[in-house]
């Protein structure tokens, strides 16, 4: 039995989402997204809680949570930098962008800066192939990336956190 719980507001949202589907387990992706928003990341306790809410086996919830890169399996920084590494972005320089960010922040993919501000990840297609290379920071997209744009983005994010 999970020891965590959604806020009342999130529980109402879960109920609203479940009503959209003929089978409540179909809401698993949306409920996992709510859980990530509420708890920060998806760990085993969150998986068990979501399974209870949707009357599913925890292994089924875990299959979904571990298949998709949009679910964080461990805590991430205040700003989660997710660089697309699918074919188009790679052809347009995503590897160079990732290497530049790694050098700039002093971390590698999968790591978080010591101050907890930035986490760097490579993810599957972000759906913006026409403006590659692309990255998403939390819920904001940045397209046609260059080292100069990266510098500007990182500086703006650091200023917001001061």
C-alpha positions in Angstrom: 0.0 0.0 0.0 1.5 3.3 -1.1 2.2 6.0 1.6 1.9 8.9 -0.7 -1.3 10.6 -1.9 -2.5 13.2 -4.4 -3.8 16.5 -3.3 -7.6 16.9 -3.4 -7.2 18.9 -6.6 -5.2 16.2 -8.3 -7.6 13.4 -7.1 -10.5 15.3 -8.7 -8.4 15.5 -11.9 -7.8 11.8 -11.8 -11.5 11.1 -11.5 -12.2 13.5 -14.4 -9.6 11.8 -16.6 -10.8 8.3 -15.7 -14.3 9.2 -16.9 -13.0 9.9 -20.4 -12.2 6.2 -20.9 -14.4 3.1 -21.1 -11.7 1.2 -19.1 -10.0 3.2 -16.3 -6.6 1.7 -16.9 -6.6 3.6 -20.2 -5.9 6.7 -18.1 -2.5 5.4 -17.0 -0.4 7.8 -19.1 -2.3 10.9 -18.0 -2.4 9.8 -14.4 1.4 9.1 -14.4 1.9 12.6 -15.8 -0.2 14.0 -13.0 1.8 12.0 -10.5 5.1 13.3 -11.9 3.8 16.8 -11.6 2.7 16.2 -8.0 5.7 14.1 -6.7 8.5 15.2 -9.0 9.3 11.8 -10.5 8.0 8.2 -10.9 9.5 5.8 -8.4 8.1 2.4 -7.2 5.9 4.0 -4.6 4.3 6.2 -7.2 3.8 3.3 -9.5 2.0 1.3 -6.7 -0.2 4.4 -5.9 -1.2 4.9 -9.6 -1.8 1.1 -9.9 -4.2 1.3 -6.8 -6.0 4.3 -8.3 -6.6 2.6 -11.6 -7.1 -1.0 -10.4 -4.1 -2.2 -12.3 -1.2 -4.5 -11.5 1.9 -2.4 -10.5 3.9 -4.2 -13.2 1.6 -2.9 -15.9 2.0 0.7 -14.6 5.8 0.2 -14.5 5.8 -1.1 -18.1 4.3 2.2 -19.2 6.5 4.4 -16.9 9.7 2.8 -18.0 8.9 2.7 -21.7 8.3 6.4 -22.2 11.2 8.9 -21.8 8.8 11.6 -20.7 8.5 10.1 -17.2 11.4 10.8 -14.9 12.5 7.8 -12.9 14.7 9.8 -10.5 14.7 13.4 -9.3 15.6 16.0 -11.9 16.9 19.6 -11.5 14.7 22.7 -11.5 15.3 22.9 -15.3 15.1 19.5 -17.1 16.9 20.0 -20.4 15.8 17.3 -22.9 17.6 17.2 -26.2 16.0 15.3 -29.0 18.4 12.7 -30.5 16.3 11.1 -33.2 17.5 11.0 -36.8 16.6 14.5 -38.0 18.0 16.3 -34.9 21.1 14.1 -35.0 21.7 15.0 -38.6 21.2 18.7 -37.8 23.8 18.7 -35.0 22.1 17.4 -31.8 25.3 15.5 -30.8 27.2 18.8 -30.9 24.5 20.5 -28.9 24.6 17.8 -26.2 28.4 18.0 -26.0 28.2 21.8 -25.8 25.7 21.7 -22.9 27.7 19.0 -21.1 30.8 21.1 -21.3 28.9 24.3 -20.4 27.2 22.8 -17.3 30.0 20.4 -16.3 27.7 17.3 -16.4 27.0 14.4 -18.7 23.7 13.1 -20.0 21.7 11.7 -17.1 23.3 14.0 -14.5 22.2 17.0 -12.5 24.3 20.0 -11.7 25.6 20.2 -8.1 23.3 23.2 -7.4 20.3 21.1 -8.5 19.4 23.6 -11.2 19.9 21.6 -14.4 19.5 18.0 -15.5 20.5 16.9 -19.0 18.7 14.1 -20.9 18.5 12.8 -24.4 15.0 11.9 -25.5 13.2 10.5 -28.4 11.5 12.7 -31.0 10.0 15.9 -29.7 8.0 16.3 -32.9 9.7 19.4 -34.3 11.9 17.9 -37.0 11.4 20.9 -39.3 13.3 23.1 -36.8 16.0 20.7 -35.6 18.0 20.5 -33.5 15.4 20.9 -30.7 15.4 20.7 -27.0 12.7 21.0 -24.4 13.3 22.6 -21.0 10.5 21.6 -18.7 7.5 22.5 -20.9 9.2 25.0 -23.2 10.6 24.1 -26.7 13.7 25.7 -28.1 14.4 25.1 -31.8 17.1 25.6 -34.4 19.7 25.4 -31.6 23.2 26.8 -31.8 25.8 27.2 -29.1 25.0 30.9 -29.0 21.3 30.1 -28.4 22.2 27.6 -25.7 24.3 30.3 -23.9 21.3 32.7 -24.1 18.8 30.1 -22.8 21.0 29.0 -19.9 21.7 32.6 -18.8 18.0 33.4 -18.9 17.2 30.3 -16.8 20.0 31.1 -14.3 18.7 34.7 -13.9 15.2 33.4 -13.2 16.6 31.3 -10.4 18.5 34.1 -8.7 
